[in-house]
Amino acid sequence: MNFYKKDDVLQSILKDVLDQETFAWADRELTEFGELCGGEFDERAAYTDRDGQPKLLKYDKYGNDQSFIWLNEGYRKTVEETYNRGIVGYLYKDIPTLGKKGNYVYSFAQGYLLSQTEPGFYCPVTLTMAAAYLIDNYASQNLKVKYMPHLASTGETELFEGATFLTERQGGSDVGANETKAVLEADGTYRLYGEKYFASNAGACGVATVLARTEGAPEGTKGLSLFLVPWRKEGGSLNGLSVRRLKDKLGVRAVPSAEVEFNGAEAYLIGEKEQGFYYMMEALNLSRICNAVASVGIMRRAYTEAVSYAAERDAFGQKIINYPMVQDSLVRMAVKLEAETVSVFELARIYDEWCEGREIPSEEKDGLLRMLIALLKSETAEQAIHFAHEAIEMHGGNGYIEDFVTPRLLRDAQVLTVWEGTANILGLEVLRLIKKYNMDDLFLQLMEKEIAALSFYDKAMIECADQALVLLKNEFAELKLMNEFEKTRNIKELQKKMVTLFESVLLLKRAENGDEKREITATIYIKDKLLPNLGEQKQSWSLEEGLKILGIKEPVKR
């Protein structure tokens, strides 16, 4: 199966966003990559999950602590082939055949395809991308020259995967409680002492970016500095660190996640000493977009498995895809999947623009980006679990058996609600943006402008969006009158309504080219998702509309 060629939505998004020359190149590259993801990579993912999980070989034959992480050969080959296609590298150097750099939209397209195979393969890419971002933007020129060629390698030099180590056992989401110490030596170098409790890509990374507190620094996040820590010294020995144990995780078993102890690890300060937390939060925003990309990847794979199984499975004398309730479930999945995919890649497009203009900071622009990231990270992670559940139910008992991919989809999806911030943490982020920058007003102004510019053929659908906007304005006005306790109780429900309106508007805009399937998708989404927010009942759609969404010209016969 070729994950790219089967995905008309992704192809249309890239054709709209990329210039003609870049799209022609990307189309060829992703066709090859999509074939790998649906074939060889998928086989390696199944083996890695079941029989080839990372292993900690703690001691060498002499009893010395080597903290070596064993990774199976197929996993290592997938890593090599993925990075060699520029998933990180082309963000920082020219694509040879084009003579210009790539962008995040293209990189996220690769991540989306890879996550359909195994989000545990994409997690280390995300960490490498975040580490490269931090070093490229904030590290000294010497550190850039030394490490960026390895982080951005596409095969011409040794690859150093990256990692970002934040979590400590007493802190978790409360990063300000971190205790890892950075001690300045007489020669001007730093040494780290402490522990990171959930360090993903440990042992597989060449370098890690680590938050630590220098001597005399204040408590809380303001006292945290950011350091680059090589995993090994130039001679090959461990750099003053060790792995206590690997985490025995529910899912994404391909990723070695560990408890890492720093016992005098040599470290290099990145940027200004007082800005470490803020640098890491920028990288966290990038990682949250990657998290959303992985989520829609799982959604897409779950939908693919569900619709394929329904078209093949016989029950009570006919294919189960002929049954109205099955069609209903699949149509809802297809429509929500398109809404989420379009939204995430719109976020990617905005992020590319932000990166291009980041030398001219704008609080409004930065705040809106952070708002959209928080909204879509939370929504897509929740939907990934829902889609995995729907795929299992579509398969019946088979969906619960590890011979099928569906159990792994559910196990892997669950972590996406936790990685890079839970729904509660993201809700607090939205509240902070509202309080500090009045981001609710900016979001509402954006939606008002977009709705006013719509030219969708069915004016009733535009009117629904307009009504939803008015109600959302009123609810935000009520929110601002609440005390802090009540605000935190109500923000998550408001976030859902913001996402629904945002996705409705994007689908209506997307359907303005007159494509019938896009028109049906937008209409069904509004009937199914937006109308309940207006206090109205969901409206059903016709059999013909549902079959067009599913790409079925007529009911499948036995």
N, C-alpha and C positions, 0 to 999 in steps of 0.2 A: 504494500500500500504506500502511495506517495502522499504524505500529509499535506504538502503544499499544493499539489495539482488538484486535490479534492476540495480545496478551500477557496471558493469563489469570493468570499467576503474579504479574506486577507489579500488576495490578488488585486481586487478592486481598490482596496484602501491604499496599497502601495502604488498603484498606478495613478491614483489621485494626488498622493503626497510627494512622490519622488519625481524628479525631472525625467524626461524621456530617455536620455542616455543612461542615467543611473538605474531606472526601472528595467531597462532591457538587460543590463548586466545582472541586477539583483534577481530578476526572473529566472535567468539561467542558473545562477548560483543556488537559489532556493529550491529550484526543481531538483538539483542533485542532492542538496541537503535534506529535502523532504523525503526523498527516496531512502537515504541512509537512516533517517529517523524512524520511518515506517518499516524498515527492514532490519539491517544489521544492528543498529543501535538498540532497537526494541528487543531483539534477542539477548543482547548483552545486559540490558536492564533487567530482564526477567531472571537471568542467571545471577546477577549481582544481588538482587533482592532476596533470592532464595538460598543460594549456595556460595556466593562470592562476596559477602559483606567484608568491609575493612576489618583488619585484625591488628591488635596491638601486640607487637613482639617486644616486650618490655626489656629483656636482658639479652646480651649476646652470650656466646658459649663460655665466656670467661666470667660471667656474672656481672658485667658492667651494664649500667643503665644506658640503653641505646634508644629507647622510646621510638622504635621504628614502626611506622604504620604500613602494613601490607595492603596493597590494592591489587585486585585481580587484573590480568593482562587485558581483558576486553574493556574494562573500565579505563585503563590507562590509554588504550588505543582510541577510545571515544574522546577522551580529553584532548589527545593530540590532534585528531582530525577536526574537532570543533574549533579549537583555538587557531589552527592553521587556516581556517576559513575566515578569520578576521573578526570574530564575534566581539573581541576586545580591541585587537590591534588596529583595525581600520577606523577606530575612533580617534587615533593619535597619529596615524601615518597614511600616506596616499595608497589608494587601491591601485596596484600596478597598471592595470589595463585602462583605468580612467584618469590617472594622474591627479586625483583629488581624494580627500578623506571621505570616509563613510559618515554615517550619523546614527543616532540612537534608534530612530525608526527602523532602520535596517537591522541593527543589532538585536532589537527587541523582537523582530520578526523571526530571527534565528532562535532566540530564546523561547518564543512561543511554540515553534515546531519541536524544539528539543524537549520542552516540558511535557508535550504530549507523549513522548517516550518515557521520560523519567525526570521529574523536577529535581531529584537528587543529583542529576547530572548538571542541571542549570545552577544550582545553589553555589558551587565553587566558582562558576563564571561570574555570578553576581558579586561575590566577595572580591574576586580579582578586579572587576570593573570598579568597585568602590575604592579599593586600595589604590588603583591607578589614578582615579579621580583625585584622591587626596594628595598623592605625591606630585602629580602633574600641576595641581593648582597651588599647593602650599609648601612643598618641600624646597630645600635649598637647591641651587643649580647642581651642586656636586651629587646630591642624592638622586636627582632626576637623571643625570647622565649615567649614573651607575646602575639604577634599577629600572627605569622606564623601558629600555629596550627589551628587558626580560619579561616584564609584565605585559608588554604589547607585542610579544613575539608571535610571528606567524610561521615559524619553522626555521628562520634564518639564524637564530641564536637560541640558547637554552631558555626554556619557558620557566618563569617563576609564577606559579599561581599565588594569589593573594588571600588575605583573611583580615577580618576586622573583629578584634577581641574586645568586647564591652562587658559582658555579663559576669557578675560575681555572685557568690551564693547568698550574701547578705543583701545584695542590691536588686538584682533582677531588673525590672523596669525602672526602679529607683536608682538611676545611674549615679546620682549625686552621692550615694552611700558607698561608692567604690573605694577600696582601701589600698590597692596595689601602689607601691611606692617607687619613685624614680630618684635615685641618689646620684648626685653630680660628683664625679671623681676629679682628682687633681689635674688629670690630663684633659679635662673638658668633656669627656664622654659621660653618658648616663648608664647606670645599671638598674635594672628592674627587679623588684622583689614582691612576690605576692602570687595570687592565683586567679585564673579566669575559669569560671565554672561550666560554661557552655560555649566552647570554642570550636566552631565548625571549620572544617578543612584543615584541622590540626594535623601536622605531619605530612600533609600533601602540599602545603603552601611553601613557597620559597621565602616570602616575607609576610609579616603581619603588621597592621596598624593597630596600636594598643593605647588605650587611655590609662594614664597613671597620674599619681599626685606627687609633685615635687616637694622637697622638704620645705616646710614653712608655708606651704600653699593653704589658702582658706578651705573650709569645709564646703561641701556641695559641689555642684557642677562647675562653679567658677574657679575651683581649684584644680581642675583636671587639665592635663596637657596631653598632646598627641605625640606618639613616638612610632618610628619605623623600627621594627625588630626583625632582623634576618633569622630564619629558623636555624640555619647552620653557619658556622664560621667559614672563612675562605678555605681552610684546610679540610673541611668536611665534617668536623665534629659538631655536636650540638652546641648551640649558643647559650649556655647557661640556663637551659630550661629542660623540663621533662614532662612526660604525659603520665598522669596518675592512672587514668582508665578511660576507655571509650564508653560513650553513652549507649545503652541498649534501648533504641528508640522504637516507637510504634511504627513509624514510616520513614520515608526518605533515607533508607538504610544505606544507600550508596555513599552518603556523605559521612566521613569520619568526624564525629563531634566528640570533643574530649574535655577533660579537666586538665588544664595546663598549669604547671607551676613554674614561676620565674625565680631563679636562684642566682641573681647577678647577671641576667641576660644583657648583653651590650645593646644599647638603644640609641636612636638618633632623633632629636627633637624635630618635629615638623611644625613649621610656622612659628607664630608667637605663642609663648608659654601659656598665656591666659586664655587662649582661644580654642583649646583642644576640643572641648565639648561642642562648640558651635561648628567646628570643622566636621566633626563626626556626624552631627545632625544633618549637614548637607549630604554627606555620603549616605546617611540613613534614608533621606528622601529618594535618592537614586535606587537604593535597595528596595524601598517600598514599591516603586514602579516595577522593578523586576519581580517582586512578589505578586503584583497584580497580573503581570504577563504570565507568570507560572500558573496562576489561578485560571486565567482564561484558557491556557493550554490544557489543563485538566478538564475544564468544562467541555472543550472541543473534543477531547478524546472520549470522554464519557458519552457525549451525544453521538459521536461516530459509532461507538460500540453499541449503543442502545438502538439506533435506527437500523444498523446492519443486522443485528440479532432479530429485531422485529420483522424485518423483511424476509428472514430465512426460517423462522420458527413456526411450525405448524401446531395449532391447537384447536380442537373442536371443529375440524374439517376445513380450516383455512389459515392463511398466514395471519399472525397476530396483529400485523400492521393494519389490517382491514377493520379492526375493532375500533369503534368511536373513542373509547376511553384511552386506548393506546395512542391513537392519532392525536388526541387532545394533549396528552403529556408530551409527545414529541414536538408538536407545534409550539407549545409554550417554551420548551427547551430551545428550539431553533431560534425563536424570536428573541428570547432573553440572551442567548449566546451572541447573536448579532449585535444587540444593543451594548453588551459588555465589551465585545471585541472592538467595535467602532469607538467606544468611549476611551478605552485604554490606549488605542493608537492615536486618538486625538490628544490625549494627555502626553504621549510620546512626542508628538509634533510640537506641542507647546513647550515641552522640556528642551527640545532641540533649539527652539527659538530663545529660550531663557539662557541656555549655555552660550549661544552666540553673542548675547548682549549682556553677559554677567558682569562685564567691567563697568557697566553703568547701572548700579543697583537701584531698584525701585521697590519700596516697601509694598506698594499695591500689587505689583507684578509678582513679587516673591510670595506675598501672602496668598494670592489667588492660586498660585501653583501649589503651595503647601496645602491649601484647602482641598483642591481637587485630588491631590495625592492621597490625603487622608480619607476622603469620601470613597474613592474608587478602590483603594487597597482594602478597606473594610468590606465593601460590598462584594467585590470579586472573590475574596477569601471565603465569605459565607456561601456564595453561590457555588463555588467549587465543591464544597461538601454536599450541597443540595443536589447538584448534578451527578456526583458519584453515587449518592443514594438512589436517585432516579434510575441510573443505569443498572444498578444491582436489582432493583425491583423489576425492571423490564426483563431481566434475565431469569427471574424467579430463583429457584434453588441454585442453578448454575452460577448465578451472580455472586454467590457466597463461597464459591470454590476457588482455591488459589490457582487452578489450571487456567482460569480466565484472568484478565487484567483488572477486572472491576474491584476486587478486594484491595488491591494495591492502590488503585485510584483513591479509594476512600481513606486508606491509611495515610497516603501522602498528602491528600487535601487537608487533613486535619491540622497539620503543622502550619499551614499558611495563614490561619487565623491567629497564630501565636508569634511566628517570626515577624520581626520588624515592628512590633507593637500590636497588642490586642485591640479588640473593638472598643474597650473602655478607654485605653490609652489614646486611641485615635479620636474618640469623642472629646476627651479633655483637650486634645490638640485643636480641634475645631472651636471649642469654647474659648481657648486662649486667643485664637486668631480673630474671633468676633470681638472679644474684649479689647484687644490691643489695636487692631486695625479696622474694625467694623467691616470684616470680610463678608458678613452676611449681606450688607448693603451693596458691596461690589458684585457679589454673585447675583443678587437680584437684578441689578442694573444690567449685567451681562445677559441674563436670561430675557429681560424685557427688550433689549436691543435685538437679540436673535429672533425672538418671537415676532417682533414687528416687521422683520425682514423676510419672514417665511412666505412662500408662494405655493404651498402645497395645494393640490387640486380640491381636496375636501376641507372646506373652511371650518366645518364642525370640529375637525381634529385640532386645528389651530386655536379655536375657541376654547377647547378643553385645556390646552396648554396655558392659555391666557388666564383662565379661571384658577388653574392650579397655582399660577404665579401670584395672583391676588391673595389666595388663601395662605400661601407660604409667607407672604409679606405680613399678614395679620398675625400668624403664629410666631414669627420672629419678634414682632412688636410685643407680644405677650411674654415671650421668653425673656426679653430684656427687663421686664418688670418683676421677674421672679428673683428669689434669693438664690444664693449659689448652690444650695442643696437641691432645690427644685430644678435648677438649670441642668445639673448633671443627670437628673432623672429623665429629663425630656429631650436631651440633645440627640440621642441615638435615633429616636423616632423621626425627628426633623431631618437628620442626615439621610435617612431612607427616602424621604420625600424630595430632598434636594437631588439625589441621584436619579430618581424616577423622572423628575422634570428635565434634568440635564440630558438624560438618555432619550427622552421623548423628542426633545428639540433636535438632537443630533440625527435621529432617525427620520424626522420630517425633512430636515435639510438634505439628507442623503437621498431621499425619495423624489426630490424636485427635478431630477433628470428624466422623469417619466417612466422609469423602469417599473413594470407592474409588480414584480416580486418585492421590490423595496417599498412600494406603496402599501402593499398588503401587510408587510412586516411592521411598518410604522403604525398602521391602523390597528392591528391586533395588539401591539404593545400598549397603545393608549387605552384600548378597551379593557385589556387585562390588568394593567398596572396603574394607570393614571386615574381612571374613573373611580376606583375605590377611594382614592385620596380626596375626591370631590364629594364623597358621601353617596355615590351612586353605585349600583350593582354592576358587576362585570358583565360585559356583553359577549355573546358567542359569535363565532364566525362561521361561514358556510363551509360545506364539505369541499367545494371547489377551491376556496381560498386556502384551506388547510393542506390540500394535496399539492398545491403550487408551492407552498412554503417547504414542503418535504421533498419537492422535486419529483412527484409521482404524477404521471399523466392520467392514470386510471388506477382503480384499486388493484392491488397485487393478487393475482389468481393462484390457486393451488396447483 
